[in-house]
Amino acid sequence: METEEEQHITTLLCMGFPDPDVIRKALRLAKNDINEAVALLTNESPGLG
């Protein structure tokens, strides 16, 4: 069974975010809140990529 983080990574990959490492970093910064991670990824926050 996938962890919540793994499910979020899969979801974000399916949404078109291509780099699992960047996704993991965004999820860590967002405390595993997928909505906050999307905001970080779409704002191209410094230090994510």
N, C-alpha and C positions, 0 to 999 in steps of 0.2 A: 504494500500500500504506500502511495506517495505521501510525503509530508505536505503540510500546507505550503511551505516555501517552494517545493518542487511543483505543486499544482499552479502556483502563481507564475513560476518561471515558464511552464508550459503554456499558460494562458497568454503571457506577454510575448512569447515567441510566436504564437498563433496570431497575435495582433500586429505582428510585423516588426517587432524589435529584434534585431538579428543577433545580438551578442549576449550569450548566457552569462558571461562574466560581468558585463555591465549591468545586466538585469539583477544579478545577485547583489551587487554593490548597492544599487538603488533600493532594493528590498531591505537590505541591512540598514541603510540610512533612514528608511521610512518605517523601521521597526515592523517589517513584514505587512504593512498596510499597502495593498495593491493599488488603491487609488492615489495614495501619496507617491508611490513608486512611479506610476504613470506620469504624474505631474513632474517629478524629477527628470524622467526620461524625455519628456516632450519639451521641457525648458532647457535641455542640454546643459544641465548644471556642471560647473567646473569640477573636475576630479572624477567624473563618472567614466569617462572613456579614455 
